[in-house]
Amino acid sequence: MKGQQFHRRLGFALAGWVEGFRGENSFRTQVAAAALAVLATAALRPPLVWWALVVVSIALVLAAELFNTALERIIDGLHPDKAEFIRQAKDCAAGAVLVFSVASVVVFCLMLLAAWRA
């Protein structure tokens, strides 16, 4: 992949999005939640800073979910046997997704509170 033209590398990245969407229920769930968050944000019409926070939160959750998927696939391919260290690695990756997801919910709740107070 190194040294290839930008449009080819972009194609690989888009293929990763498609793979995440097709192959991972968690990614599809996060995309649906992101769509709802965007619709709710659009309905509230908050200041641009809130839009930025919502967009960054969505991007972090989706990126973390894709990293988690990549890690799980690599681990399963290299070490298909059940092992405690494999479970721990997968749990840590899933925990990272949860951290971003909870932070995103907090950002969204704070935006709702700010809109309610305005």
N, C-alpha and C positions, 0 to 999 in steps of 0.2 A: 504494500500500500504506500510505502514511502516513495516520494519522488513523483507521484502521479499528479495529474492535473486536478485543479480544484473541483471541477464538475464531477469527476470520477469519485473523489473523496466524499463529496456531498452526497452522491448516490449511495455510497456505503453507509453513511450516517442515516439517510432516509430509510434504507433497508433495515437498519437497526430499530428504527421507530416502528416500522411495519412488523418486524419480528416480535418486538415487545407487545404490540397490540394484538397480534394473532395468537401468540403463544402464552400470554400471561394474563390470567383473569385479574390479578391485582393491578396490572397496568391499565387494563380497560376500566376497572373500578375507579382508579385515580383520575383517568381522563374524564370519566363521567362527572366525578366530583369537581374537577377543574371547570368543566363546562357550566355546571350549576353555580359555581363561585363567580364566574365571569358574568353570567346572566344576572345574578343577584347584585353584583357590583354595578352593572350597567343600570339596573333598576334604581339603585340608591343614588347614582350620579355623585359619588364622592369627589373630593379634590384629587388632583393627579397623583399626589404622593400616596394616596391609598391604592390607586390603580397600580402604581409601581410596586408597592408591597405585595399586593395580591398576585401580580404577574411573577415576581421573583419567587414568591412562595410556591406557586404552581410549578415553575421551572425546576426548583430545587427538589420537590417531591417526585416529579416525573423523572428527573435525572437520577435521583437516588434509586428509584424503582428499576430503571434500566441498568444501573451498576449492579444492583442486587441480582437481577436476572442474569447478567453476564457472569457474575461470580458463581452463581449456582450452576450454570451450564458448564463452566470450566471445571468446577470441582466435581460435578457428577461425571463428566467425561474422563477426567484423569483418575478419579478414585470412586468408582461406582459402588464400592462396598460401604456398608453402614459402619461408621466409626465416630467415636465421641468428638474428636477434633473437627470432623466434617460438620457435625451437627452444630457445634459451637460457632464455627465460622459462618454458617448459614444463619444462625440465630443473631449473630452480631450484625450481619448485613441487613437482616430484616429489622433489627432494632434501630439501625440508622435511618431506614425509611420511616419508621414510626416516629422518631425524633422530629424529622422534617414535617411529617403529617400533623403532629400535635402542634408544632410551631405555626403551621399554616392555619389551623383551626383557631388558635389564639389570635393571630393577625386578623382573621375574618371577624371574630367576635369583637375585637377592639374597634374594627371599622363599623360594625353594627352599633356599638355603644356610642361611638363618635357621631354617627348619623342620628341616633335617637336623641342625643343631647343637643344637637344643632337646631 
